[in-house]
């Protein structure tokens, strides 16, 4: 570079006007920076508060009685399928229940193990995750509706918590007052499909121990309809293959085992369920099985008839006959309004169901009859031509357990607006994630717009001041 070029460049540099910096330029930049930090901090605080609020107000193990209440508890006239947002029993106890139910409408691809619960005093719906248990068979509702019992766990619906000390075996029956539980020991399996139950026990909840154990040899005791305790809880009726064994708790020895004092032959029938004992404690109901020619479901020609036997001599008791139950998958007697009126749950097979012979040592799955499409609560009255249907489950609900006390008393209430409880925590978390996904892009967009407006104002300020006059 020559000396003349260097001198010319220096001359040009001296003539370049000084940069026009707007007044309070640095103060404005500092203010913008502070505002951005404040906006970001505010967004973070809002999200934290939302998360904290969602956690603080998450469902807790307390009832949430927002649905209309009624004067007296009772069975609802309508049953609703609980949606996915329904709170769980553990998160919000519904109180004593009227019904425990399940079926394809209750289970979903996301929640395959859940069952529904509806309270006795209001339409409070909750869900219970109890594995692949079948309500009414592997998951039982206590007669007063307070407890749900499934293998190894006794759920208190008033608190949402599990009660310690429940027997580990398969549930078979509650005593009428709920103080004793009949359970079957875990079965042994003999390939390809034969099962055996070593013992059946009567568990006393107050003493937290079995007060009776019955050896059943190589028989398999399926859940749901094979055991019943007398009204005073001191005698057990147990179906063992094709017989009903009658055993007294008082006959238990030092090892707590006892032998049956009487055996009633069933001749292809069944014990009538957990409510098989009549109110006097001196008679037991069994179900006689036969076939019909004009059955409502032609592919299911099974007929049941309820018959009572005196425990003193095993003789069938005389009197007008109970109505026949044609094309019905199963019958579970819940209790008796009188010696002539029994309340029972009845499985209704679908049009494609096929009647299968009983094999007492083979486990069908699920334990209720395959092909059941609905369950009815019926009243069986001696001398009546047909059962009186008190309730029928809606489509998609194929499993049902009912609080026996309400059913026997005939307590019914009109259904109101369903209450599904506070939103479950997973739904709150999902909502927070969605709020964050919307808030973050919105904050970025606001920041970009502010940056553009600031740049535009800066260029306009420079143009207004114009170039500096040459010196």
N, C-alpha and C positions, 0 to 999 in steps of 0.2 A: 504494500500500500504506500503511495507517494505522500509526501508532506502536504501537497495541495488537497488531496482527497481527504486526508485526516482532518485538515483544518475546515473543509467544507462540511464534513459530517458533524464536527463539533458545533459549527455555526447553526446547522439545521436543528441539532438537539437543543441549543439555547433558545431557538425560536418556537419550539413545540410548547403549546399552552399547558399550564399545569392542570392535572386531573381535577375535575370538579367533584368533590365529595359532598354529598348532601349534608345539611346540618343534622346533628344528632344521629349520624349514620351508625356509629358504634352502639349508641344507646338503643336504637331500634333493633339491631341485630341481637343484642343481649336480651331484649324483651321477647323477641321471637323465640330465641332458644329456651328461655324460661317457660314460655307458654307451651312449647312442644313437650318439654319435660313434665309440666303440670298435667297436660292432657294424657300423656302416657301413664303417669302415676295415677291419675284418676281412673283410667280404664283398668289398670291393674287392681286398684282398690275395689272397683265395682265388681270385677270378676271374683276377687277374693271374698267380698261380702256375699255375692250370690252363692258361691260355693259354701261359705260358712252358714248362710241361711238355709240352703238346701240340706246341709248336714244337721244343723240344729233342729230343723223342722221335719227331719226324716221321720217315717213311721216308727213309733215306739210301741212297746208291748202294753198298750192301754186301749180299751175300747174307744171307738169314735162314734157315739150314737147320734149321727146326724139325720138318719132316716126317721120318718114318722113312727112314733111308738104307738103301741096299742095297750088297752087296759090289762089284758091277760095274754101271756105267751101262748103260742099255738103253732100248728103246722100252717105254712103259707098256702094260699090257694093257687099260687103261680110260682114257677121256678124259672130263674133266669140264668143263662150261661154267663159266667163272669168273664169280662174282657181281660186282655193282657195287662192292663194297668191296675188290676185288682190287687190290693195289699195282701200280704201273706199273714197267716195266723201268728207267726213269730213276731212280725212287725206291729201288728195291731189286732189284739185278741177280740173276737166278735162277741164273746159271752156265750152262755149256754146255747147250744145249737138245736135246731129243729131237724135238720137233714144234713147228711154227708153224701155227696154224689160225685159221679165220674162218668166217663164215656168219651167217645171221639170228639164231641163238641167242646169238652173241657180241656182235653189234652191237645197240644199243638206240636208242630215240628220243633219249636223252640222250648216248650215246656211239656215234655213227654210224661212227666211223673206227677203232675199235679192233680188234685181233686178239689172240689168246691165245698164250701161250708156256708150255710145260711142260718142266721140267729133265730131264736125262738120268739123274741119279743119285738123284732123289727126286721126289715129287709136289709140287714147288714151282711154283705157277701164278702168272704175272704177265701183265699186259696191255701192249701196245705200241700207241701212237697213231701210225699211219703214213699218215694220210690215207685215201683210198679205194683203197688198194692191195689186190690180191688175193694172198693167200699161195699160193706155188707158181707164180705167174706174174709179178706185178709186185713182189712181195716174196719174196726167196729166202733160204733157210737154208743156210749153208755146210756142206760135208760133215761137218766135225767138230762142228757145232752151236754154234759160238762166236759167229758173226756172223749178223745179219740185214741184208740189203742191199736197200734200196729207193732210188728215184731220188735220187741226190745224197747219200745218207747210208748209212753203214755203222755199224750199232749193235753194240757189243761187249757181249754179254749177261753177261759175267763182271763188268763194272764198271758197266754201265748207261749208259755214255757213248758218244758218237759218235766214230768214229775219223776223223781228218782225212785228206784226200787221196783220198776216194772219187770215181770218175768221175761226171760230172753226167748222163750219159745213162741210158736205160732199162736195167735189169739183164736180162741174158740167161742167163748161166751162170757158175758158179765153176769154177776148176780143181780137180782132185782134192785138192791140198794147200792150197787156198785162197789161193795166192800170186798168182794172176792172175784177173782178172775180165773177162768179155766183156760189152760194153755197146753199145747202139745210140744213135746221135745222135738228138736230138730231131727227130721227124718233121715234114715239111712237109705242109700240108693243102691239098687241091684240092677245092673244093665240087663236089658236095654231100657226098660221104663217102669220098673217095679220099685215101690217105696215102702218103708216100714217105719212106724213110730214106736220108739222104745217105751215111753211113758206119757201119760196125761196127768197133769197136776192141777190142783186147786190152790191158788195162791191167795193168801190173806194179806191185804194191803197194809193193815195196821201193824201186823206182826212181821211183815216183809219176809215171809217164808211160806213154803207150801205146807198146808195142813193135811193134804191127801195126795198120794201118788198111786196111780193105777197102771199096772203092767199090762200092756196090750199085745205083747208078743210080736209076731211078724206082721200085724195088721197096719194099714196106713189110715191115719185119721185126717181127712181133709178139713179145711176150715169152713166156717160159715153156717153149718146146719147140723153138726154132729154132736153137740153137747148142750146141756141145759142144767142149771141149778134150781133146786126147789125154792119156793118163795122165802123160806127161812135160811137158805144157803147151806143147809146141812146135808143135802142129798144130791148126788150127781146122776144124771141120765146121760149115757154115752153110747153113741152108735159105734159098734165094732163089727165091721163087715155087715152081715145080715142079721145082727142082733142089737137090741138095746140093753146095755148093762145098767143096773141100778146099784149104786154104791153109797154107803153112809160114811160121812166124815168121822163119825164117832167110832167106826170100826177100824180106823187106822192104828197100826201098831207103833212100836218105838221107831221103826224105820219109815213111818208115815205112809206105808202102803196098806192097801186093803183089797179084798176080793169082792166081787159083786154078790149081793145077797139074792138077786133074781135076774134072769135074762128073758127078755121078751123077743120072740122070733118076729122078723119083719116080713119074710116071704116076698122079697123084692121091693119092699117099701123103704121108708126113711124115717128117722126121727124128725119131728116137725119144726125144729129150730130152737133158738135160745129161750123161747116162751112156751116150750112144750108142756111144762108143769101147769096143771089147772090151779086156780086160786086156793083150793082146799088142801093142796099138797099131797093128795092121796090118789091122784090120777095123772097119767101122762098121755099126751097126744102123739100119734104117729100118722104117717101118710101112707095109704095103700095106693099102689100103682096098678093101672090097667090100661087098656087101649080103647079107642073110640073109632067109630066108623064114619061119623059125620063131623069130624073135627074142624074147627075154624081154620087151622093150618093143615091141609091134607098131608104134607110131608112130615108133620109132627103129631102122630096119633097117640100122644101120651095124655093120660088122665090121672088126676090126683083126687083122693077123697080123704078127709080128715076123720080119724077114728080115735076114740079115747079108751085107754085101758086102766083098770084098777091095779095099783102096784101091789096090793095084797095078794092077788091070785093071778095077775096078768090077763084076766078075762076082759073081753071087749064089753063096754058098757052099753046098755040098751038105751033107746030113745030115738027120736026123729033123726034122720041122716043129715049131715052137713052137705051143702051143694057141691057138685062135682066141679073140678077145675080142668077143663079140657084144653088141650094144646097149650099147656103152660110148662115152661122150662123147669122151674123150681118153685117151692113154697117155703117161706120162713115165717113161722108164727112168732109174733112179737109179744103177745100177751092176750089176756082175756078180760072182757067187760063183764062177763058172767060165765057160768058153766056152759051156757048155750051160745055164746058169742065170742068168736076169736078174731083178732086183728092180725093180718099177715101181709107180707110182701110177696108178690108173685111176679116171676119173670115171664115176659111175653116174647115168644120167638118170632123172628121175621119170616117172611114168606119162603125164603130159601133155606131155612134151618132144617136140619136133619136130626131126627131122634136117634140117639145112640144108647145101646145097652150099658148099664153100669158095670164098671170093673173096679172093685173097691180098692185095688192096690196099684192102679195106674193113675198118674196125675195128668188130668186134662188142664190145659192152660188157655185162657184164665180159668179160675176155679168155678165161676158161674158158667152156666151152660153156653157153649159157643152158639152164635146166631141170635142171642137175645137183643131185641131192638128197643125194648121199653120195660119199665117196672111199674107195677100197679100196687097201690095200697088198698086192700080190700077188707070187708067185713064178712065173715063167714058165720051165718046164723042157722042153727038147727031148723030143719023143716023148710028152709027157703029153697026156691027153685034155682036160683043163681046167686053168685056172690055180689055184694054191693060194692061197686068201685068208688073209693073215696078220693083217690088221687092217681094221676098217671103222669109219668115223666114226659117232657117234651122231646122232640126229635133230637137225637144226638146224645142224650143222657140215658145210658143203659145200665148204670150201676147206682144203687141207692141204699143208704142206711138211714133209719128214722129213729128219733128219740121215742122209745117205747112208752114212756109215761104219758107223753102228749097223745100218741096214737090210741092208747087204751082209754084215756079220759075223753077222747073225741074233741080235744081242744084245737080249733081251727081259727085262723085270723085272716082277714082280707089283706092281700099283698098291696104294698104301696110303692113309692119310688125307691128303686134300688140304691143302696149306698155301697160303693166299692172301696171305701176307706181312703186314707191319704196315699199319695202316689208313692210307689216303691222307690227305693234308693237308686236302682238302676235307671229308672225313668228320670229322676232328678239329675243324675249324672249325665244322662244323654241330653237333657235339656241344656245343661250348662255347657257341654261341649258344643252344641249347636249355637248357643249364644256367643261363645268365644269365636266360633268359625265365622259368625256374621260380624262381630265387633272388630276383630283384627283387620280384615280388609277395609272396613269402613274407616277406621282410624288412619290406615295408610292412604286411602283416597282423600280424606280431609287434609292430611299433611301435604300431599302433592298439590292439591288446589291452592293451599296457602302459599306454598313455595312459588307456584306460577304467578299468583297475584303479587307477591313481593318482588319478583323479578320484573314484572311489568311496571310496577310503580318506580322501581329504580331506574329503568331505561327512560321512562317519561321525565323523571327529575333531571336526568343528564341532558335530555333534549331541551328542556325549558331553560336551563342555565346557559346553554350554547357554548361555543369555543371561546377561550380567553383572547382578548385583544392583543395584537403583537406589541412587544415592548419597544 
